[in-house]
Amino acid sequence: MANIKLKIFQEQRVRTHWDNKQEKWFFSIVDVVAILSQSVNPQAYWRKLKERLKKEGNETVTDCHGLKMIAPDGKMRMTDVADTEQLLRLIQSIPSPKAEPFKRWLARIGAERLEEIENPELASKRIREIYIAKGYSDKWIEKRMRGIAVRDELTNEWKNRGVKVDKEYAILTAEIGKATFGITPSQYKNIKRLQKPSENLRDHMTDLELIFTMLGEASTTEIARNKNAQGFPENKKAAKQGGSVAGKARKDLEKRSGKKVITKQNYYPLSEREHKEK
C-alpha cells in the first residue's frame, strides 16, 4: 500500500504504482482513458481499444500487465497498467482533443531525437542548456557531461559483452556504486534526502562525488576490456573490481584530507531544500 499513490491529472485522478525493482512508474490505463476519451464507460472503451490494437499487432498492449489497485469502492482490484513509454504509445491511439497536446509533444521530441542522431552534438547542447537553466555552475556541468560520456562508454561495453539492458545494467551499476562509496544507491539517495524515485542521484552529487563515480565506471570499462569479460557474471566481477579501484582512492583521500567525500549536499533550490529538511 505504501507504493500506491494517486496522481492528479487536471481535475481527475490517475492511480499510480512505483516498482522499486524495475525503478518504473506504472499508471492505471483505464484512468487515463477516462480522462482523455471522456467516455461514459472507460472500461468498455479500453476493452475495444485493446482489441483493435491487438489486431494491428501493437506490442504495447501485449506487454501491458495488471496490478491490484484501489477501486472506487475502496477494494483492491486488478487493473491494467502501463509504464511511461507504454502509456505514451497508447495515448497516440486515442482520438481526443485532450490527447492532442501529448501527441504534439511526442512529435516534437521525436523530431529532436532524429536531429540528434544526425548531429550528436545537439544532444550534448540540449543537456547543457537544461543544467544551465537549473542553475548549475559551468565547472559542475563540465564534470557531469564528462560523466555522461564515461557512462555511455561503459554501457556500450556491456552491450557488446552480452549484458542485458535495464535490469542487469542496474545491478552492475549498483555494484560499482557500493564498491566505490561503501553504500547502495538507495542509501546514497537517503543521505542526499532525495524522496522522489525519479530524482537522479548524480544530479545531486558534488564535484568530488562525480569524479569518483567516473573513476569507478571508467575502471570497470578498462577491466572488462582487458579481461574480455563476457556475460553478466563476469561483468559483475569486473564491476566490483572497477568500483574497488575508486573505493580505495576515495578512502585514501578521506584519510589524507580528514573529510568524507559523501555529503548531504544536494542541488535543490534553497527554499525547496529548507522545506525538505524540516
ABEGO torsion letter per residue (X at the ends): XAABBBBBBEABBBBBBBBAAAGBBBBBAAAAAAAAAGBABAAAAAAAAAAAAAAAGBAAAAABBBBBBBBAAGBBBBBBBBBAAAAAAAAAABBBAAAAAAAAAAAAAAAAAAAAAABAAAAAAAAAAAAAAAGBBAAAAAAAAAAAAAAAAAAAAAAAAGBBBGAAAAAAAAAAAAAAAGBBAAAAAAAAGBABAABBAAAABBAAAAAAAAAAAAAAAAAAAAAGBBEAAAAAAAAAAAAAAAAAAAAAAAAAAGBBABBABBABBAAAAAAAAX
